[in-house]
């Protein structure tokens, strides 16, 4: 290998290694997505709780909505999506333990 090729290869590897974490971080940070929401994370959790979530597994802020995933009192999976600006419930999905959706 020539020195020139080695230098180019080293530069390409270093660029890929340094860019990887930045690309992986991308736009998935809940704090940056929810910073413009009128509804806080705590308020979204209260709304989801009123819809029947008793155990929270995950809370995400994406594309203008809070998505709260967890379980209801029966142990069934429950997902509640809440508009980040109005607090209105956009979608509620329940997955029974048997796998069907209500």
N, C-alpha and C positions, 0 to 999 in steps of 0.2 A: 504494500500500500504506500502511496506517496504521502508526503507530509501534508500536502494540500487536502487530499481526500480525508485523511485522519482528522484534520482540523474542522472540516465541514461536517463530518460525521459526529464529532464531539459536540459541535455547536448545535446540531439538530437534536441530539439526545438531551442536552442540557435544556434546550427550549421546550421540548416535550415534557421533561420532568418538572420544570417550573410552571408550565401552563396547566398541567393536569389538575392540581388542587384548585386553581382558580376556576377552571371549567366545571369541575365537579360541584363546586359551591353554587355556581350559577344563580338562578333566581328562586331557589327553593327555601330561602331563609324566611321563616314565618314572621319574624320581627319586621323585616323590610316590607313584606306584602301587607301586613296588617297596620302599618303605621298611619295609613290614610283612612282607616276604618273609623266610623263613628262609634261602633259597638266594640267594647273592649273584650278581651279574651274571657275575663271573669263574667261579663254579662252574657256572652255566648254560652258559657258553661251553665249559667242559671237558666237560660232559655231551653237548652238541651235537657237539663234536669226536669224542667216542667213538662217536657215531652215524654219523659219516662226513663231517661238514662240514669242508672244508679251507680254504675261503675264506668269510669272514663278510661279508655285505653290510649286515645290519641286525639290531639287537637291540631288542625292545620288551618292556615289562612292562605287561600289561593283564589285567584281570579274573582275577587270581590265577595267571597263567601267564607264563613267559618265552617269547617267540616269537623264535627265532633263524632268520634266513634267510641262505642262502648257496649255495655250490656244493660238490658232492662231487668226488672225484678224477677223475671222467669229464667234469666240467664241467656236469653236470646240476644244475638248481635243486633245493635241498633245504631243507625247512622242518621245524624241530623245535620242538615245544611242550613245555615242562617245567613241572610244578607248582611254583609259587613257594614252597610250604611243605615239600613232601616230597622234591622233586628227581626224582620219578618222571616218566618220559616219558609225556605225554598223547597226543601225535600225532606221526607222522612222515609227511611227504609228499615224494615225489620227482617232479619233472617232467622227463622226458627231453627232450633237445634237440628231438626231433620234436614235442613238445607233449603227449604222453600222460602219464598219471599212473600211478605204480606204487603 
